[in-house]
Amino acid sequence: MTKSFDVWNYKPWWCQPWSILLTGIVIIGSSWLIGKNLWISLLVSLPIVAWWVYFLILYPRLVSQAMEESQREN
């Protein structure tokens, strides 16, 4: 039986899902508090949300798939 690979076990504390989400929320919230402009906040949030989707959803899935394939080959 193969054990599921968890990419987060190999990342430092500042690269954990909670810290990534918290940092993004603080940046987006700060842009609103400083600018009080919805369009600026939306422009700030676009790359952050894209990063969240990639790093919190796609990246762990891809690493897990790669590790499973590697285990099957061995």
Backbone bond lengths (Angstrom), bond angles and torsions (degrees), N, CA, C in turn:
res aa  C-N    CA-C-N  psi(-1)  N-CA   C-N-CA  omega(-1)  CA-C   N-CA-C  phi
1 M - - - 1.445 - - 1.529 109.24 -
2 T 1.320 116.79 127.86 1.455 120.67 -178.90 1.516 110.86 -89.61
3 K 1.310 114.28 142.07 1.454 121.36 -179.96 1.519 109.08 -88.19
4 S 1.320 116.95 140.41 1.456 122.37 179.79 1.527 109.73 -69.50
5 F 1.324 116.27 134.61 1.460 122.09 -179.62 1.521 109.57 -86.98
6 D 1.326 116.49 127.75 1.464 121.98 178.74 1.524 108.65 -113.18
7 V 1.320 115.76 108.08 1.456 121.58 -177.20 1.525 112.12 -61.19
8 W 1.341 116.99 -27.87 1.471 120.49 -176.08 1.519 112.48 -70.48
9 N 1.322 117.40 -18.21 1.466 119.84 176.35 1.528 111.72 -70.02
10 Y 1.315 117.59 -16.38 1.460 121.99 -176.44 1.527 112.84 -108.20
11 K 1.311 117.04 7.25 1.465 121.98 -179.17 1.528 109.82 -106.52
12 P 1.352 117.38 146.19 1.466 119.79 176.43 1.521 111.46 -69.75
13 W 1.341 116.61 170.55 1.469 121.66 -175.54 1.519 112.37 -58.73
14 W 1.323 117.12 -35.33 1.461 119.92 -177.08 1.525 112.10 -78.24
15 C 1.294 117.06 -0.95 1.464 121.64 -179.90 1.531 110.47 -121.47
16 Q 1.313 116.97 26.65 1.452 123.02 177.19 1.526 109.20 -92.35
17 P 1.328 118.15 158.40 1.470 120.09 -178.82 1.529 114.05 -54.22
18 W 1.327 117.58 -42.49 1.466 119.87 -178.67 1.513 111.64 -63.30
19 S 1.339 117.67 -38.47 1.469 119.46 -178.60 1.527 111.36 -74.54
20 I 1.319 116.90 -33.22 1.463 120.72 177.41 1.528 110.19 -67.73
21 L 1.320 116.98 -45.51 1.468 120.58 177.95 1.527 111.30 -64.51
22 L 1.311 116.68 -45.27 1.461 120.36 -178.82 1.528 111.46 -61.93
23 T 1.315 117.66 -43.69 1.463 121.22 178.78 1.521 110.94 -61.75
24 G 1.317 117.15 -45.11 1.459 120.59 178.75 1.519 112.53 -62.62
25 I 1.322 116.14 -42.08 1.460 120.16 179.41 1.520 110.72 -64.48
26 V 1.329 116.93 -41.08 1.467 120.53 178.34 1.528 110.85 -64.00
27 I 1.329 117.38 -42.04 1.467 120.32 179.74 1.521 111.14 -65.27
28 I 1.315 116.95 -46.93 1.471 120.41 179.60 1.530 110.16 -64.15
29 G 1.320 116.83 -44.64 1.462 120.27 178.38 1.518 112.53 -62.63
30 S 1.319 116.50 -39.14 1.466 120.50 178.36 1.519 111.25 -65.46
31 S 1.324 116.21 -39.06 1.462 118.38 179.28 1.527 110.61 -63.22
32 W 1.332 116.62 -33.82 1.465 119.89 177.07 1.530 111.01 -72.28
33 L 1.336 115.79 -44.10 1.465 119.09 -178.66 1.530 112.17 -64.90
34 I 1.313 116.69 -36.87 1.468 120.64 -178.86 1.521 110.89 -77.20
35 G 1.326 116.98 -47.63 1.457 120.44 -172.50 1.515 115.89 -94.18
36 K 1.325 116.95 -27.17 1.473 121.54 -175.37 1.533 111.58 51.24
37 N 1.316 114.92 36.97 1.455 120.59 -178.20 1.525 108.19 -130.24
38 L 1.318 115.94 119.47 1.457 120.98 -177.46 1.525 111.74 -60.62
39 W 1.318 117.92 -40.90 1.467 121.26 -177.28 1.523 112.05 -65.57
40 I 1.316 116.61 -39.07 1.473 119.29 177.15 1.523 109.88 -65.94
41 S 1.319 116.10 -43.69 1.466 119.81 179.13 1.529 111.21 -63.16
42 L 1.328 116.97 -38.46 1.468 119.77 176.92 1.526 111.38 -65.73
43 L 1.328 116.82 -41.04 1.469 120.19 177.92 1.527 111.34 -64.62
44 V 1.316 116.37 -37.59 1.466 120.33 177.43 1.523 110.01 -68.59
45 S 1.331 116.93 -38.28 1.457 120.23 -174.92 1.528 113.87 -74.75
46 L 1.319 118.28 -26.21 1.476 120.12 -177.34 1.530 113.36 -57.24
47 P 1.338 119.50 -53.96 1.477 117.09 179.56 1.530 112.77 -67.03
48 I 1.330 116.63 -29.95 1.466 119.28 179.45 1.525 110.21 -68.31
49 V 1.318 117.45 -44.52 1.464 120.47 178.33 1.534 110.55 -65.29
50 A 1.325 116.48 -38.77 1.472 119.32 176.56 1.528 110.21 -61.53
51 W 1.324 116.54 -41.94 1.465 120.80 177.87 1.522 110.35 -63.98
52 W 1.327 117.84 -42.46 1.467 121.08 177.37 1.517 111.40 -58.26
53 V 1.331 116.41 -47.06 1.469 120.11 -178.50 1.528 110.10 -61.32
54 Y 1.330 115.75 -45.86 1.461 118.15 -179.23 1.522 111.23 -67.26
55 F 1.322 117.01 -54.96 1.456 120.71 -168.92 1.521 113.56 -78.66
56 L 1.322 118.24 -28.62 1.462 119.95 -177.61 1.523 113.80 -97.00
57 I 1.332 116.90 -20.11 1.460 119.74 -177.66 1.532 111.66 -116.21
58 L 1.324 116.54 -58.62 1.464 119.98 -173.62 1.527 113.32 -72.19
59 Y 1.318 117.62 -48.76 1.462 121.67 -176.85 1.533 112.57 -57.27
60 P 1.343 119.39 -51.21 1.472 117.84 178.94 1.528 113.02 -60.80
61 R 1.321 116.61 -36.54 1.459 120.62 179.17 1.533 110.38 -65.19
62 L 1.342 116.50 -44.50 1.468 120.39 -179.61 1.526 111.90 -65.91
63 V 1.325 117.06 -41.49 1.466 120.38 178.91 1.524 110.10 -64.86
64 S 1.310 116.71 -42.01 1.459 120.59 179.52 1.528 111.22 -62.91
65 Q 1.330 116.56 -42.61 1.464 120.43 177.87 1.524 111.12 -63.83
66 A 1.324 116.41 -41.66 1.464 120.22 179.55 1.526 110.74 -64.11
67 M 1.316 117.43 -40.32 1.462 120.70 179.35 1.530 110.87 -67.48
68 E 1.323 116.94 -39.63 1.465 119.83 178.04 1.523 110.84 -64.03
69 E 1.331 117.47 -41.73 1.463 120.97 177.58 1.522 110.92 -64.06
70 S 1.311 115.95 -39.98 1.452 120.29 179.12 1.523 111.01 -64.49
71 Q 1.321 117.15 -39.42 1.473 120.73 178.33 1.524 111.44 -68.16
72 R 1.341 117.12 -35.38 1.462 120.65 178.86 1.523 111.36 -66.99
73 E 1.343 116.07 -35.41 1.462 120.01 -179.44 1.513 112.43 -69.23
74 N 1.321 116.72 -27.94 1.477 120.82 -177.50 1.452 110.74 -87.94
